[in-house]
């Protein structure tokens, strides 16, 4: 599988528009080469550099999306729950949906991880990254990772 964004290249700088210093909206994402027997897709965006890349202590979750239909090949900029069935979960800002990069110190790496699953997951209320990872266990057909970086100015 391949995951790309028109907003930034792999290992490139995420534009401020998609961060707490801008509009704090989700970047556009596109994917290809999904396995033919995929029943749904899931996306987790997190930052393993929190709070300080020089001394990381935790992975901060920025976005959780699941049950993206396999016939969908992208999420538009500023994505919100769609009628196609995709659901957003809780981020570590304690809200549902996308929370953009807002690193307190240093340049952080933001992993946009896309998973192809062999099932449609049950609807979950206030699902977290941990809940989603548990629900995906044994059902991941393929995965890919697009990394963007950000340094607060």
Residue pairs with C-beta under 8 A, 6 or more apart in sequence:
1 31
1 32
1 33
1 34
1 35
1 114
1 116
1 142
1 143
1 144
2 31
2 32
2 33
2 144
3 29
3 30
3 31
3 112
3 114
3 144
3 145
3 146
4 10
4 29
4 30
4 31
4 146
5 27
5 28
5 29
5 30
5 112
5 146
5 148
6 28
6 30
7 14
7 15
7 17
7 18
7 27
7 28
7 77
8 14
8 15
8 27
8 148
10 146
10 147
10 148
11 147
11 148
11 149
12 148
12 149
13 148
13 149
13 150
13 151
14 27
14 100
14 101
14 110
14 148
14 149
14 150
15 22
15 27
16 22
16 153
17 23
17 25
18 24
18 25
18 26
18 27
18 100
18 101
19 100
19 101
19 102
19 150
19 152
20 100
20 101
20 102
20 152
21 102
21 152
21 153
22 100
23 78
24 98
24 99
24 100
25 77
25 78
25 98
25 100
26 63
26 75
26 77
26 78
26 79
26 97
26 98
26 100
27 77
27 148
28 74
28 75
28 76
28 77
29 43
29 74
29 75
29 112
29 114
29 146
30 73
30 74
31 41
31 73
31 74
31 114
31 144
32 73
34 41
34 70
34 73
34 116
34 142
35 116
35 141
35 142
37 118
37 141
38 70
38 116
38 117
38 118
38 141
38 142
39 70
39 117
39 118
39 119
39 120
40 66
40 67
40 68
40 69
40 70
40 117
40 119
40 120
40 121
41 66
41 68
41 69
41 70
41 72
41 114
41 115
41 116
41 117
42 64
42 65
42 66
42 67
42 68
42 114
42 115
42 117
42 121
42 132
42 136
43 63
43 64
43 65
43 66
43 68
43 75
43 112
43 113
43 114
43 115
44 61
44 63
44 64
44 111
44 113
44 115
44 129
44 132
44 133
45 61
45 62
45 63
45 64
45 98
45 110
45 111
45 112
45 113
46 59
46 60
46 61
46 62
46 110
46 111
46 113
46 129
47 59
47 60
47 62
47 101
47 103
47 108
47 109
47 110
47 111
48 56
48 59
48 109
48 111
49 56
49 103
49 106
49 108
49 109
50 56
50 57
50 58
50 59
50 60
50 103
50 108
51 57
51 58
51 60
51 103
51 104
51 105
52 104
52 105
52 106
53 105
53 106
53 107
53 108
53 109
54 106
60 92
61 90
61 91
61 92
61 128
61 129
62 91
62 92
62 93
62 98
62 99
62 100
62 101
62 110
63 88
63 91
63 97
63 98
63 99
64 88
64 89
64 90
64 91
64 127
64 128
64 129
64 132
65 75
65 79
65 86
65 87
65 88
65 89
66 86
66 87
66 89
66 121
66 124
66 127
66 132
66 135
67 85
67 86
67 87
67 120
67 121
67 123
68 75
68 84
68 85
68 86
69 84
69 85
69 86
70 116
72 84
72 86
75 86
79 98
80 88
80 97
81 87
81 88
85 120
87 123
87 124
87 127
88 96
88 97
88 98
89 96
89 124
89 126
89 127
89 128
89 129
89 131
89 132
90 96
90 126
90 127
90 128
91 97
91 98
91 99
92 99
93 99
96 126
101 108
101 110
101 148
101 150
101 152
102 152
103 150
103 151
103 152
104 152
106 151
107 149
107 150
107 151
108 149
108 150
108 151
109 147
109 148
109 149
110 147
110 148
110 149
110 150
111 145
111 146
111 147
112 145
112 146
112 147
112 148
113 143
113 144
113 145
114 143
114 144
114 145
114 146
115 136
115 140
115 142
115 143
116 140
116 141
116 142
116 143
117 136
117 139
117 140
117 141
118 139
118 141
119 139
121 132
121 135
121 136
122 135
124 131
124 132
124 135
127 135
